Amino acid sequence: MIVGVTARGQKRLLAIEDGVREPKQSWREVFLSLKSCGMNAPKPTIGDGAMGYWAALDEVYPETRHQRCWQHKTMNMLNCLPKLSQPKAKAAIHSIWQAETKADAEKAFDLFIETYEPKYPKAGLCLQKDWIELMAFCVQSLEANVIPKVLRPRIHQWFAHAWAEARSIQI
């Protein structure tokens, strides 16, 4: 499923297709279909760690900036921690993407790494390996060094609505 968001923040269901476990070819077909309908390159696009999605996107829309989904990344990082540590770690992760400025986000990132990496190295590595893609939404306004609230990744709230909408469509 691909959901687009207009400049005014309105969500639009762009495509819903069945595929085989998210391989590149399935996503490529979806992107080519959207392109043939006149869709310009998205900037940025937000997704989980599905390699097929990103490979197909790079092929069809090479100019598109990647934004990793903070919801998926949060779940992945929490899976690297014991249950008792998860609530505090989740709050620390949220303080990164909810930061008002890029500098504040970087401070929260550093604090997370200093707090959790020594005892739970997998959690630290999980955050560090996708740092550039996780912070792609900051690139939009680097001059002002402010993270626009509109761009903060609340994607799963958008997807929840789109999934409900898609379920109501009779196929």
Backbone as JSON, one array per atom type, in Angstrom:
{
  "sequence": "MIVGVTARGQKRLLAIEDGVREPKQSWREVFLSLKSCGMNAPKPTIGDGAMGYWAALDEVYPETRHQRCWQHKTMNMLNCLPKLSQPKAKAAIHSIWQAETKADAEKAFDLFIETYEPKYPKAGLCLQKDWIELMAFCVQSLEANVIPKVLRPRIHQWFAHAWAEARSIQI",
  "N": [[0.85, -1.16, 0.0], [0.51, 2.21, -0.78], [0.54, 5.38, 0.49], [-0.06, 8.72, -0.03], [0.74, 12.1, 0.91], [-0.63, 15.24, 0.79], [0.47, 18.66, 0.15], [-0.99, 20.09, 1.94], [-1.34, 18.37, 3.98], [-3.22, 16.38, 3.7], [-4.24, 13.0, 3.44], [-3.84, 10.58, 0.89], [-4.83, 7.66, -0.67], [-2.78, 6.0, -2.76], [-2.0, 3.65, -4.02], [-2.82, 0.22, -3.86], [-1.79, -2.92, -3.72], [-1.41, -6.43, -4.25], [1.34, -8.44, -3.36], [4.35, -10.43, -3.45], [5.7, -11.06, -0.62], [7.08, -8.6, -0.47], [9.13, -8.19, -2.55], [11.61, -6.68, -4.73], [10.66, -6.54, -7.41], [7.84, -6.56, -7.18], [7.35, -4.1, -5.87], [8.52, -2.43, -7.75], [6.79, -2.65, -9.95], [4.52, -1.41, -8.87], [5.49, 1.23, -8.43], [6.17, 1.94, -11.09], [3.66, 1.89, -12.27], [2.4, 4.0, -10.88], [4.05, 6.07, -11.76], [3.5, 6.05, -14.49], [0.96, 7.01, -14.4], [1.4, 9.63, -13.97], [2.55, 10.45, -11.58], [4.83, 12.39, -9.83], [8.26, 12.26, -8.62], [8.39, 11.27, -5.28], [9.16, 13.2, -2.31], [10.33, 13.47, 0.8], [10.3, 9.83, 0.83], [8.72, 7.53, 2.99], [9.39, 4.62, 4.77], [9.62, 1.18, 5.94], [12.22, -1.16, 6.74], [12.27, -2.7, 4.44], [14.01, -4.1, 1.95], [13.44, -4.53, -0.78], [11.55, -2.58, -1.39], [13.02, -0.14, -1.18], [15.04, -0.59, -3.1], [13.56, -0.79, -5.49], [12.39, 1.73, -5.5], [14.65, 3.38, -5.77], [15.36, 2.69, -8.34], [13.16, 3.48, -9.97], [12.49, 6.07, -9.11], [15.04, 7.71, -8.71], [15.87, 10.12, -7.56], [14.58, 10.49, -5.18], [14.5, 11.07, -1.7], [15.29, 9.02, 1.08], [13.41, 8.14, 3.92], [13.5, 6.62, 6.91], [11.11, 4.76, 8.75], [10.11, 5.79, 11.87], [8.46, 4.46, 13.66], [8.68, 1.7, 13.02], [11.45, 1.44, 13.4], [11.67, 2.05, 16.12], [10.32, -0.14, 17.27], [12.05, -2.18, 16.44], [14.41, -1.47, 17.83], [13.55, -1.65, 20.49], [13.12, -4.36, 20.66], [15.66, -5.26, 21.05], [16.2, -4.95, 23.65], [15.77, -5.73, 27.19], [12.54, -6.37, 28.63], [12.02, -4.79, 30.94], [13.57, -2.52, 30.55], [12.47, -1.3, 28.39], [10.28, 0.72, 28.51], [11.55, 3.18, 29.38], [13.53, 3.39, 27.43], [11.97, 3.65, 25.16], [10.8, 6.15, 25.61], [13.13, 7.68, 25.46], [13.83, 7.28, 22.79], [11.64, 8.48, 21.54], [12.13, 11.08, 22.28], [14.08, 11.78, 20.53], [12.98, 11.87, 17.82], [10.95, 13.63, 18.33], [12.12, 16.0, 18.87], [12.67, 19.56, 18.85], [14.62, 20.82, 17.32], [17.29, 20.08, 15.01], [19.73, 19.93, 16.31], [18.91, 19.38, 18.94], [17.78, 16.88, 18.51], [20.07, 15.45, 17.83], [21.47, 15.58, 20.26], [19.74, 14.08, 21.9], [19.96, 11.65, 20.59], [22.69, 11.07, 21.04], [22.6, 10.8, 23.82], [20.93, 8.56, 24.07], [22.58, 6.59, 22.89], [24.84, 6.68, 24.62], [23.59, 5.85, 26.97], [22.41, 3.29, 26.47], [23.98, 1.71, 24.69], [26.44, 0.65, 25.89], [25.57, -1.5, 27.58], [23.68, -2.8, 26.03], [24.53, -3.43, 23.15], [23.41, -4.11, 20.64], [21.07, -2.61, 20.45], [22.05, 0.0, 20.29], [23.51, -0.17, 17.89], [21.43, -0.74, 16.15], [20.05, 1.71, 16.04], [22.09, 3.44, 15.16], [22.82, 2.47, 12.61], [20.94, 3.31, 10.72], [20.82, 6.03, 10.91], [21.16, 8.32, 9.19], [19.05, 8.0, 7.3], [16.93, 8.0, 9.08], [16.93, 10.6, 9.95], [16.25, 12.08, 7.74], [14.05, 13.76, 7.41], [14.83, 16.1, 8.57], [16.46, 17.37, 6.77], [15.0, 18.94, 5.09], [14.8, 21.47, 6.25], [17.29, 22.54, 7.03], [18.61, 24.97, 7.01], [17.27, 26.63, 8.8], [17.51, 25.05, 10.95], [15.44, 23.77, 12.21], [13.04, 21.34, 12.99], [10.33, 20.67, 11.13], [7.06, 20.39, 12.43], [5.05, 19.27, 10.92], [6.38, 17.44, 9.36], [7.22, 15.53, 11.11], [7.54, 12.15, 11.86], [4.71, 10.63, 11.93], [3.64, 8.47, 10.81], [2.34, 5.98, 11.09], [-0.1, 6.62, 12.16], [-1.27, 7.77, 9.98], [-1.24, 5.59, 8.23], [-2.96, 3.83, 9.56], [-5.48, 4.96, 9.17], [-5.57, 4.8, 6.37], [-5.44, 2.02, 5.97], [-7.88, 1.26, 7.12], [-9.57, 2.55, 5.36], [-8.89, 1.22, 3.0], [-9.73, -1.36, 3.6], [-12.46, -1.01, 3.53], [-13.07, -0.81, 0.89], [-14.67, -2.41, -1.71], [-13.55, -5.11, -3.45]],
  "CA": [[0.0, 0.0, 0.0], [1.23, 3.48, -0.8], [-0.27, 6.51, 0.88], [0.59, 10.01, -0.25], [0.26, 13.19, 1.74], [-0.57, 16.48, 0.02], [1.14, 19.78, 0.81], [-1.88, 20.54, 3.02], [-1.41, 17.33, 5.01], [-4.31, 15.43, 3.45], [-3.76, 11.69, 3.01], [-4.46, 10.02, -0.3], [-4.43, 6.3, -0.99], [-2.27, 6.04, -4.13], [-1.96, 2.31, -4.59], [-2.91, -0.95, -2.98], [-1.5, -4.07, -4.59], [-0.89, -7.61, -3.58], [2.7, -8.75, -3.79], [4.92, -11.63, -2.87], [6.67, -10.79, 0.45], [7.78, -7.34, -0.67], [10.36, -8.18, -3.35], [11.85, -5.5, -5.55], [9.83, -6.55, -8.61], [6.48, -6.17, -6.82], [7.35, -2.65, -5.64], [8.85, -1.78, -9.02], [5.55, -2.58, -10.73], [3.66, -0.38, -8.26], [6.06, 2.55, -8.72], [6.05, 2.21, -12.52], [2.25, 2.19, -12.5], [2.17, 5.36, -10.4], [4.77, 6.98, -12.65], [2.76, 6.12, -15.76], [-0.24, 7.83, -14.15], [1.82, 11.01, -13.83], [3.06, 10.8, -10.25], [6.22, 12.85, -9.76], [9.07, 11.62, -7.58], [8.09, 11.72, -3.92], [10.31, 13.76, -1.6], [10.96, 12.15, 0.79], [9.37, 8.73, 1.01], [8.92, 6.93, 4.3], [9.1, 3.19, 4.76], [10.36, 0.36, 6.89], [13.51, -1.63, 6.25], [12.1, -3.65, 3.34], [15.02, -3.8, 0.94], [12.82, -4.5, -2.1], [10.91, -1.27, -1.53], [14.04, 0.89, -1.42], [15.72, -0.87, -4.36], [12.65, -0.42, -6.57], [12.25, 3.19, -5.47], [15.89, 3.93, -6.35], [15.36, 2.44, -9.78], [12.1, 4.23, -10.64], [12.58, 7.47, -8.68], [16.36, 7.78, -8.07], [16.08, 11.4, -6.87], [13.81, 10.52, -3.94], [15.23, 10.92, -0.44], [14.75, 7.96, 1.93], [13.14, 8.42, 5.34], [13.11, 5.39, 7.61], [9.95, 4.9, 9.63], [10.48, 5.77, 13.29], [7.66, 3.45, 14.36], [9.33, 0.41, 12.81], [12.78, 1.48, 14.02], [11.46, 1.98, 17.57], [10.01, -1.53, 17.6], [13.27, -2.96, 16.26], [15.34, -1.17, 18.92], [13.01, -2.18, 21.74], [13.33, -5.82, 20.63], [17.06, -5.53, 21.45], [16.3, -4.62, 25.08], [14.88, -6.49, 28.07], [11.22, -5.75, 28.85], [12.06, -3.76, 31.99], [14.24, -1.32, 30.03], [11.79, -0.79, 27.21], [9.55, 1.98, 28.64], [12.48, 4.33, 29.4], [14.18, 3.47, 26.12], [10.97, 4.17, 24.22], [10.73, 7.61, 25.85], [14.37, 8.26, 24.94], [13.72, 7.26, 21.33], [10.66, 9.51, 21.17], [12.74, 12.41, 22.46], [14.89, 12.06, 19.34], [12.19, 12.32, 16.68], [10.06, 14.72, 18.73], [12.94, 17.17, 19.18], [12.31, 20.78, 18.12], [15.67, 21.19, 16.38], [18.21, 19.0, 14.66], [20.73, 19.85, 17.38], [18.26, 18.68, 20.06], [17.66, 15.48, 18.11], [21.4, 14.85, 17.93], [21.77, 15.42, 21.69], [18.94, 12.95, 22.38], [20.58, 10.48, 19.98], [23.92, 10.8, 21.78], [22.22, 10.32, 25.14], [20.46, 7.18, 23.92], [23.75, 5.73, 22.65], [25.62, 6.63, 25.87], [22.83, 5.14, 28.0], [22.04, 1.91, 26.17], [24.94, 0.91, 23.92], [27.39, -0.16, 26.67], [24.98, -2.73, 28.09], [22.88, -3.42, 24.96], [25.14, -2.93, 21.91], [22.54, -4.29, 19.47], [20.13, -1.48, 20.41], [22.81, 1.14, 19.79], [23.81, -0.41, 16.48], [20.16, -0.65, 15.43], [19.79, 3.13, 15.82], [23.18, 4.07, 14.41], [22.96, 2.03, 11.22], [19.99, 4.0, 9.84], [20.72, 7.4, 11.41], [20.98, 9.28, 8.08], [17.69, 7.84, 6.78], [15.97, 8.39, 10.12], [16.93, 12.07, 10.09], [16.03, 12.7, 6.43], [13.05, 14.82, 7.49], [15.5, 17.33, 9.0], [17.15, 17.97, 5.63], [14.09, 19.91, 4.5], [14.91, 22.8, 6.83], [18.58, 22.64, 7.71], [19.03, 26.36, 7.17], [16.68, 27.15, 10.04], [17.83, 24.07, 11.99], [14.2, 23.46, 12.9], [12.35, 20.19, 12.44], [8.92, 21.03, 11.0], [6.17, 19.44, 13.08], [4.29, 18.59, 9.89], [7.18, 16.35, 8.82], [7.54, 14.53, 12.11], [7.0, 10.9, 11.33], [3.57, 10.0, 12.6], [3.15, 7.75, 9.64], [1.43, 4.88, 11.39], [-1.43, 7.18, 12.33], [-1.77, 7.93, 8.62], [-1.48, 4.27, 7.66], [-4.12, 3.23, 10.2], [-6.63, 5.49, 8.45], [-5.55, 4.27, 5.01], [-5.79, 0.6, 6.04], [-9.32, 1.2, 7.35], [-10.19, 2.97, 4.09], [-8.66, 0.15, 2.03], [-10.58, -2.51, 3.98], [-13.85, -0.72, 3.21], [-13.23, -0.85, -0.57], [-15.08, -3.73, -2.21], [-12.75, -5.49, -4.63]],
  "C": [[0.9, 1.23, 0.0], [0.23, 4.58, -0.52], [0.54, 7.77, 0.63], [-0.02, 11.05, 0.67], [0.44, 14.48, 0.93], [0.17, 17.55, 0.81], [0.32, 20.31, 1.98], [-2.07, 19.49, 4.11], [-2.54, 16.33, 4.83], [-3.74, 14.13, 2.91], [-4.55, 11.23, 1.8], [-3.92, 8.61, -0.52], [-4.04, 6.28, -2.47], [-2.29, 4.67, -4.79], [-2.14, 1.27, -3.5], [-2.83, -2.16, -3.9], [-1.1, -5.25, -3.74], [0.48, -7.91, -4.17], [3.18, -10.0, -3.09], [6.02, -11.23, -1.89], [7.59, -9.61, 0.16], [9.08, -7.41, -1.47], [10.44, -6.92, -4.21], [10.88, -5.44, -6.73], [8.39, -6.12, -8.3], [6.39, -4.66, -6.61], [7.64, -1.89, -6.92], [7.61, -1.6, -9.87], [4.61, -1.51, -10.18], [4.19, 1.01, -8.6], [5.94, 2.91, -10.2], [4.6, 2.55, -12.89], [1.92, 3.62, -12.05], [2.84, 6.39, -11.32], [4.03, 7.14, -13.97], [1.46, 6.92, -15.63], [0.11, 9.29, -13.91], [2.34, 11.41, -12.47], [4.53, 11.21, -10.36], [6.95, 12.13, -8.63], [8.67, 12.15, -6.21], [9.34, 12.27, -3.25], [9.92, 14.13, -0.19], [9.89, 11.07, 0.79], [9.73, 8.04, 2.33], [8.52, 5.47, 4.24], [9.91, 2.46, 5.8], [11.66, -0.11, 6.25], [13.42, -2.61, 5.1], [13.02, -3.28, 2.18], [14.43, -3.71, -0.47], [12.18, -3.15, -2.39], [11.94, -0.21, -1.93], [14.76, 0.66, -2.75], [14.85, -0.48, -5.55], [12.48, 1.09, -6.63], [13.46, 3.85, -6.1], [15.93, 3.77, -7.86], [14.35, 3.33, -10.51], [12.18, 5.73, -10.34], [13.93, 7.69, -7.98], [16.61, 9.07, -7.28], [15.37, 11.48, -5.51], [14.68, 10.26, -2.72], [14.52, 9.87, 0.43], [14.55, 8.47, 3.35], [12.71, 7.11, 5.97], [11.98, 5.7, 8.58], [10.38, 4.76, 11.09], [9.68, 4.73, 14.07], [8.31, 2.07, 14.23], [10.7, 0.38, 13.51], [12.66, 1.38, 15.54], [11.19, 0.54, 17.99], [11.26, -2.41, 17.48], [14.26, -2.73, 17.41], [14.85, -1.76, 20.24], [13.17, -3.7, 21.8], [14.74, -6.22, 21.04], [17.26, -5.33, 22.95], [15.41, -5.53, 25.91], [13.6, -5.69, 28.34], [11.26, -4.61, 29.87], [12.69, -2.45, 31.51], [13.46, -0.64, 28.93], [11.02, 0.52, 27.42], [10.45, 3.22, 28.64], [13.16, 4.5, 28.05], [13.22, 4.04, 25.08], [10.83, 5.68, 24.38], [11.97, 8.3, 25.3], [14.36, 8.31, 23.42], [12.76, 8.35, 20.86], [11.25, 10.9, 21.32], [13.65, 12.77, 21.28], [14.0, 12.64, 18.24], [11.19, 13.41, 17.04], [10.82, 16.01, 19.06], [12.52, 18.36, 18.3], [13.35, 21.17, 17.08], [16.54, 19.97, 16.08], [19.26, 18.82, 15.76], [20.16, 19.11, 18.6], [18.11, 17.2, 19.76], [19.0, 14.77, 18.23], [21.82, 14.64, 19.38], [21.02, 14.22, 22.26], [19.48, 11.63, 21.84], [21.82, 10.09, 20.78], [23.62, 10.24, 23.17], [21.72, 8.88, 25.09], [21.64, 6.23, 23.77], [24.57, 5.58, 23.93], [24.92, 5.79, 26.94], [22.7, 3.65, 27.7], [23.11, 1.08, 25.46], [25.92, 0.11, 24.78], [26.82, -1.51, 27.14], [24.22, -3.51, 27.01], [23.39, -2.94, 23.6], [24.26, -3.09, 20.67], [21.55, -3.14, 19.34], [20.83, -0.24, 19.86], [23.11, 1.01, 18.31], [22.55, -0.26, 15.63], [19.82, 0.81, 15.11], [20.84, 3.76, 14.92], [23.18, 3.71, 12.93], [22.03, 2.75, 10.25], [19.85, 5.48, 10.2], [20.45, 8.41, 10.28], [19.55, 9.21, 7.54], [16.64, 8.22, 7.82], [15.85, 9.91, 10.23], [16.68, 12.79, 8.77], [15.02, 13.84, 6.5], [13.65, 16.13, 7.96], [16.12, 18.08, 7.83], [16.3, 19.07, 5.0], [14.33, 21.33, 5.01], [16.2, 23.0, 7.6], [19.0, 24.09, 7.94], [18.52, 26.93, 8.49], [17.01, 26.24, 11.23], [16.61, 23.73, 12.83], [13.55, 22.26, 12.21], [10.87, 20.56, 12.35], [8.02, 19.97, 11.62], [5.36, 18.66, 12.06], [5.06, 17.37, 9.37], [7.54, 15.3, 9.85], [6.83, 13.24, 11.77], [5.92, 10.28, 12.21], [2.83, 9.15, 11.57], [2.14, 6.66, 10.0], [0.04, 5.37, 11.69], [-2.06, 7.34, 10.95], [-2.13, 6.57, 8.02], [-2.71, 3.62, 8.28], [-5.39, 3.68, 9.49], [-6.7, 4.87, 7.05], [-5.91, 2.78, 4.99], [-7.29, 0.45, 6.24], [-10.07, 1.54, 6.06], [-10.07, 1.84, 3.07], [-9.54, -1.06, 2.33], [-12.03, -2.28, 3.58], [-14.12, -0.77, 1.71], [-13.59, -2.27, -0.98], [-14.31, -4.04, -3.48], [-13.39, -6.65, -5.34]]
}
